[in-house]
């Protein structure tokens, strides 16, 4: 659902300064680092910048389009967390409820620890993972491409991330058979916790995840192009994915990825086996899996900026939105780290980072700003103080370039009020 583009000066931004964005984004294309980019800025509920550079598909020289559809990967996570919290507001669970209350198999979890000789052994839980620990990535779960715990190899052997044929229920059942990486609440570690949270939505609501999201998030917000698949007649709008050969191999790890990327690989890749575009009876996930557009994600973001409401439709109460974007991590777990550098200046709420210290973040922003990104170089942030939303979309898988940082700086430098 599109909006008109507003003259930036009407909401306190400079047209001339916003013109600085295009050449910087174009440079990523010209240097063949990223095929195409789409950038959007809204302030005070008005879109003031929406531009595209580069290609939707390099091979056919098809330009990036305004209605391009993207695999948003981990930008799925904030949507799942909002959806789960609609059930929280109905009194269906509490954040300190154990996961095992809803998924009994989680009652039998062990933790895989290394002893003084470096030998791995399974030990009992000191405390069970909770709903809160799922949403804050402190549950003890992990990802198969993160190598700092030995459970990653078990994940790879089980094909946790590389089997779109599994249902969400089957995925979570497989996870329940594997040990945790660490004792719950003792560390922050990026993980499949939001996938388990997505399964909780199904269990608590009694609905399939896709149907629940459609009825409670997408339809009410007018997110007409967001879902776990794309209609056949609309698939020509999907941005082509670029990245590394064998990127979707179950054996791919962060160290191998970084080594390969330093060699300059940026080839067309097929991710349909792990992230299918066609409608499937099995594929729905919590940590990734959604397709969306800049316009649709703007509507989701604007609802959050409006403290839970958009165009007369309320998704969450103001206090619940504030709870989502409150730091839940104690000081000893900060800064949290996915890959270097650590997220200095940021805490973590229920599914999204939240800015605590502007100076430590080393980029412009405001305390309370929140957002997240996706593995294929998608990124959004919301700044409640400045009433700003920024959205960057691309399809460059596990890209180490940082156009989103340039974009954020270029957004704030355009403020004149």
WOHU-V338161 format. One record per residue. OMEGA is omega in degrees with one decimal (none if undefined). Layout:
OMEGA
OMEGA
This chain:
-171.7
173.2
171.6
175.5
-177.1
173.0
-173.0
-177.3
179.2
179.2
172.3
175.2
-175.0
176.0
-177.6
-179.4
176.0
177.3
178.2
-174.9
-173.2
-177.2
178.8
177.3
179.5
-180.0
177.4
178.2
-177.3
179.2
176.8
176.2
-179.0
-176.6
-177.7
-177.3
171.9
-178.8
-178.6
175.1
172.1
173.6
179.0
175.9
-178.6
175.5
-177.3
-179.5
173.2
-174.6
177.2
173.1
175.1
-170.6
166.6
178.7
-176.2
-172.2
178.3
-179.0
178.3
-175.4
172.7
-174.3
178.6
-177.2
-179.2
177.2
-174.8
165.3
-170.7
176.5
-170.1
169.2
166.6
-171.6
179.6
178.6
178.7
-178.3
175.7
-179.4
179.3
-178.2
171.3
176.1
174.5
-179.0
176.0
179.3
-175.1
176.4
172.0
-177.1
-179.9
172.9
176.1
176.1
-178.0
176.6
-178.0
179.1
-172.5
-179.4
179.1
176.1
-175.3
-177.5
170.9
176.2
178.9
-178.7
175.6
178.6
-176.2
179.0
-179.5
179.9
-177.5
175.8
-179.8
179.5
-179.5
174.9
170.7
175.2
-177.2
173.5
-178.8
175.3
178.3
-178.2
173.3
-173.4
-178.3
-179.9
175.7
-173.0
-173.6
174.8
-176.2
170.4
-175.9
-178.4
177.0
-165.8
-171.6
173.8
-177.6
179.0
-179.4
179.0
177.1
176.3
-178.0
179.4
-179.2
-179.2
-173.0
-174.9
-167.4
-179.3
179.9
178.7
177.8
169.2
175.9
178.2
-179.5
177.7
-178.1
175.7
178.6
177.3
-177.2
179.6
-175.8
178.7
174.1
179.8
-177.7
178.5
179.5
177.7
179.2
-177.3
167.5
-178.7
-178.5
-165.3
174.6
-179.6
-178.4
173.0
176.3
176.4
177.2
176.7
175.9
176.3
-179.4
-176.6
-175.6
-176.6
-174.6
179.5
170.0
-176.1
-177.1
-179.8
178.9
179.9
-179.4
-175.2
-170.8
-179.9
-169.2
-179.7
179.2
-177.9
-178.4
178.6
-167.8
-176.9
-177.6
178.8
-178.6
176.6
178.4
-179.3
-177.5
-177.9
179.4
-174.6
175.6
-179.9
-176.7
177.1
179.2
-179.3
176.4
-179.2
-174.9
170.5
178.5
-178.6
-175.8
176.6
177.6
-177.9
-179.2
178.2
-179.0
-178.6
177.5
179.8
-178.0
178.8
-179.4
-176.8
179.4
177.0
172.6
179.4
173.3
-173.6
174.1
-179.9
-180.0
-179.1
-175.1
179.9
-179.2
-176.6
-172.2
178.4
-179.1
-176.8
-176.2
177.3
-175.8
-166.6
168.7
-177.1
178.5
-177.3
176.1
172.6
-177.6
167.1
177.9
177.7
176.1
-178.4
179.9
-177.4
173.4
-178.7
175.5
-178.2
179.5
175.0
178.8
178.6
178.2
179.1
168.6
-174.1
174.2
175.8
176.8
178.7
179.5
178.2
179.1
174.5
-179.9
-177.3
178.7
176.3
177.1
178.4
178.4
-172.0
171.8
179.3
179.1
-174.5
173.5
-174.6
-177.0
177.5
178.8
-4.8
176.3
-173.1
166.4
173.2
-179.3
-3.3
175.2
-178.7
-178.8
177.2
-176.7
165.3
-179.2
178.6
179.7
176.5
-179.0
172.5
177.5
-175.7
180.0
-174.2
-175.3
-177.6
-179.4
179.8
177.9
171.2
-176.8
-179.5
179.8
174.1
-178.3
175.8
-178.5
178.5
179.6
179.6
178.2
-173.7
-178.2
177.2
166.2
-170.9
172.3
169.5
178.6
178.8
-177.7
-178.6
-178.4
-178.2
-177.6
169.2
174.5
179.7
175.1
179.1
173.4
176.1
179.6
-166.1
177.5
-176.9
179.9
172.4
-173.4
177.3
-179.2
177.7
175.2
-177.9
-179.3
177.5
-178.0
175.8
-176.3
180.0
-180.0
178.3
175.0
179.8
none
